[in-house]
Structures are given as C-alpha cells and as structure tokens.
Amino acid sequence: MMTYQHCPVPARVGSHLYALLAYGRATLHTWQQHRRERYDLRCLLCLDDRQLADIGLQRWSVAWEASKPFWRP
C-alpha cells in the first residue's frame, strides 16, 4: 500500500500555474464574448437590406462576420 506525503510546490511552479489558469480564463471569456457577438450578428441577418443600411451595415459584411468561428477574432 502506497502512502503520499505532503510535498511542497516551489513558488515559481505555483505562479506559472496561476498565470496559465488566468490566461485560460481570459481566453474562455474572449470566446464567450465572440460567441455572443456572432449570435447578435446572425440576428441582424433577419433585417432587410434597407434596415441594415440604416444602421450602416451591409449584408455581406454581417454574414461574413457571423460565419466566423468563435475562436477567431
């Protein structure tokens, strides 16, 4: 039967792990924001061309942006 003893982690490993987790959290937040923006753009595609022109958009540019995957800026 194996037993494990408390093994301290060096401070720099902990700081690297914290930085990695912070980067991952920021990346997920960015991806969620992109996903919401793409959803909003897909909703704009329900408008007709005149309505899109009123708000300064063109259908092809909205469709282009809405078709991007969430991980691309």
SERO-260062 format. One record per residue: x, y, z of N, C-alpha, C in turn; residue in one letter. Coordinates in Angstrom, 1 decimal. Layout:
<recs>
> X,Y,Z,X,Y,Z,X,Y,Z,A
...
</recs>
This chain:
<recs>
> 0.8,-1.2,0.0,0.0,0.0,0.0,0.9,1.2,0.0,M
> 0.6,2.2,-0.9,1.4,3.4,-1.0,0.8,4.5,-0.2,M
> 1.6,5.3,0.4,1.1,6.5,1.1,1.8,7.7,0.5,T
> 1.1,8.8,0.5,1.7,10.0,-0.1,1.9,11.0,1.0,Y
> 3.1,11.6,1.0,3.4,12.6,2.0,3.2,14.0,1.4,Q
> 3.0,15.0,2.2,2.8,16.3,1.8,4.1,16.8,1.1,H
> 3.9,17.2,-0.1,5.1,17.6,-0.9,4.9,19.1,-1.3,C
> 5.7,20.0,-0.8,5.6,21.4,-1.1,5.9,21.7,-2.6,P
> 5.1,22.6,-3.1,5.3,23.0,-4.5,6.2,24.3,-4.5,V
> 7.2,24.3,-5.3,8.0,25.6,-5.4,7.2,26.7,-5.8,P
> 7.5,27.9,-5.4,6.7,29.1,-5.6,6.6,29.4,-7.1,A
> 7.7,29.2,-7.8,7.6,29.6,-9.3,6.7,28.7,-10.0,R
> 6.6,27.4,-9.6,5.6,26.5,-10.2,4.2,27.0,-10.0,V
> 4.0,27.4,-8.7,2.6,27.9,-8.4,2.3,29.2,-9.2,G
> 3.3,30.0,-9.4,3.0,31.3,-10.1,2.8,31.0,-11.6,S
> 3.5,30.0,-12.1,3.3,29.6,-13.5,1.9,29.0,-13.7,H
> 1.5,28.2,-12.8,0.2,27.6,-12.8,-0.9,28.6,-12.7,L
> -0.7,29.6,-11.8,-1.7,30.6,-11.7,-1.8,31.4,-13.0,Y
> -0.7,31.8,-13.6,-0.6,32.5,-14.8,-1.3,31.7,-15.9,A
> -1.1,30.4,-16.0,-1.7,29.6,-17.0,-3.2,29.6,-16.8,L
> -3.7,29.4,-15.6,-5.1,29.4,-15.3,-5.8,30.8,-15.7,L
> -5.1,31.8,-15.3,-5.6,33.2,-15.6,-5.7,33.4,-17.2,A
> -4.7,32.9,-17.9,-4.7,33.0,-19.4,-5.9,32.2,-19.9,Y
> -6.1,31.0,-19.4,-7.2,30.1,-19.8,-8.5,30.8,-19.6,G
> -8.7,31.4,-18.4,-9.9,32.1,-18.0,-10.2,33.3,-19.0,R
> -9.1,34.0,-19.3,-9.3,35.2,-20.2,-9.6,34.7,-21.6,A
> -9.0,33.6,-22.0,-9.4,33.1,-23.3,-10.8,32.6,-23.4,T
> -11.3,31.9,-22.4,-12.7,31.5,-22.4,-13.6,32.7,-22.4,L
> -13.3,33.7,-21.6,-14.1,34.9,-21.6,-14.2,35.6,-23.0,H
> -13.0,35.6,-23.7,-13.0,36.2,-25.0,-13.8,35.4,-26.0,T
> -13.7,34.1,-25.9,-14.5,33.2,-26.7,-16.0,33.4,-26.5,W
> -16.4,33.5,-25.2,-17.8,33.7,-24.9,-18.3,35.0,-25.5,Q
> -17.5,36.0,-25.4,-17.8,37.3,-26.0,-18.0,37.2,-27.5,Q
> -17.1,36.5,-28.2,-17.2,36.3,-29.6,-18.4,35.6,-30.0,H
> -18.8,34.6,-29.2,-20.0,33.8,-29.5,-21.2,34.7,-29.4,R
> -21.3,35.5,-28.3,-22.4,36.4,-28.2,-22.5,37.4,-29.3,R
> -21.4,37.9,-29.7,-21.4,38.9,-30.9,-21.8,38.2,-32.1,E
> -21.4,37.0,-32.4,-21.7,36.3,-33.6,-23.2,36.0,-33.6,R
> -23.8,35.7,-32.4,-25.2,35.4,-32.3,-26.0,36.7,-32.6,Y
> -25.5,37.8,-32.1,-26.2,39.1,-32.4,-26.1,39.4,-33.9,D
> -25.0,39.1,-34.5,-24.9,39.4,-36.0,-25.8,38.5,-36.8,L
> -26.0,37.2,-36.3,-26.9,36.3,-37.0,-28.3,36.8,-36.9,R
> -28.6,37.5,-35.8,-30.0,38.1,-35.6,-30.2,39.2,-36.5,C
> -29.1,40.0,-36.8,-29.2,41.1,-37.7,-29.5,40.7,-39.1,L
> -29.1,39.5,-39.4,-29.4,39.0,-40.8,-30.9,38.8,-41.1,L
> -31.7,38.9,-40.0,-33.2,38.8,-40.2,-33.7,40.2,-40.8,C
> -32.9,41.2,-40.6,-33.4,42.5,-41.2,-33.2,42.6,-42.7,L
> -34.0,43.4,-43.3,-33.8,43.5,-44.8,-32.6,44.5,-45.1,D
> -32.3,44.6,-46.3,-31.1,45.4,-46.7,-31.3,46.9,-46.4,D
> -32.5,47.4,-46.5,-32.7,48.8,-46.2,-32.5,49.1,-44.7,R
> -32.9,48.2,-43.9,-32.8,48.4,-42.4,-31.3,48.2,-42.0,Q
> -30.6,47.3,-42.7,-29.2,47.2,-42.4,-28.4,48.5,-42.9,L
> -28.8,49.0,-44.0,-28.2,50.2,-44.5,-28.4,51.4,-43.6,A
> -29.6,51.4,-42.9,-29.9,52.5,-42.0,-29.0,52.5,-40.8,D
> -28.5,51.3,-40.4,-27.6,51.3,-39.3,-26.1,51.2,-39.7,I
> -25.9,51.4,-41.0,-24.6,51.5,-41.6,-23.9,50.2,-41.8,G
> -24.7,49.1,-42.1,-24.1,47.8,-42.3,-24.5,47.3,-43.7,L
> -23.7,46.4,-44.2,-24.0,45.7,-45.5,-24.2,44.2,-45.2,Q
> -25.2,43.6,-45.9,-25.5,42.2,-45.6,-24.3,41.3,-45.8,R
> -23.5,41.5,-46.8,-22.3,40.6,-47.0,-21.3,40.7,-45.8,W
> -21.1,41.9,-45.3,-20.2,42.0,-44.2,-20.7,41.4,-42.9,S
> -22.0,41.6,-42.7,-22.6,41.0,-41.5,-22.5,39.4,-41.6,V
> -22.9,38.9,-42.8,-22.8,37.5,-43.0,-21.4,36.9,-42.8,A
> -20.4,37.7,-43.3,-19.0,37.3,-43.2,-18.6,37.2,-41.8,W
> -18.9,38.2,-41.0,-18.5,38.2,-39.6,-19.3,37.2,-38.8,E
> -20.5,37.0,-39.1,-21.4,36.0,-38.4,-20.9,34.5,-38.7,A
> -20.3,34.3,-39.8,-19.9,32.9,-40.2,-18.6,32.5,-39.6,S
> -17.8,33.5,-39.0,-16.6,33.1,-38.3,-16.8,32.2,-37.1,K
> -15.9,31.3,-36.9,-16.0,30.5,-35.6,-15.6,31.4,-34.4,P
> -16.1,31.0,-33.2,-15.9,31.8,-32.1,-14.5,32.0,-31.6,F
> -13.6,31.1,-32.0,-12.2,31.3,-31.6,-11.4,32.3,-32.5,W
> -12.0,32.7,-33.6,-11.3,33.7,-34.4,-11.7,35.1,-34.1,R
> -10.8,36.0,-34.0,-11.1,37.4,-33.7,-11.9,38.1,-34.8,P
</recs>
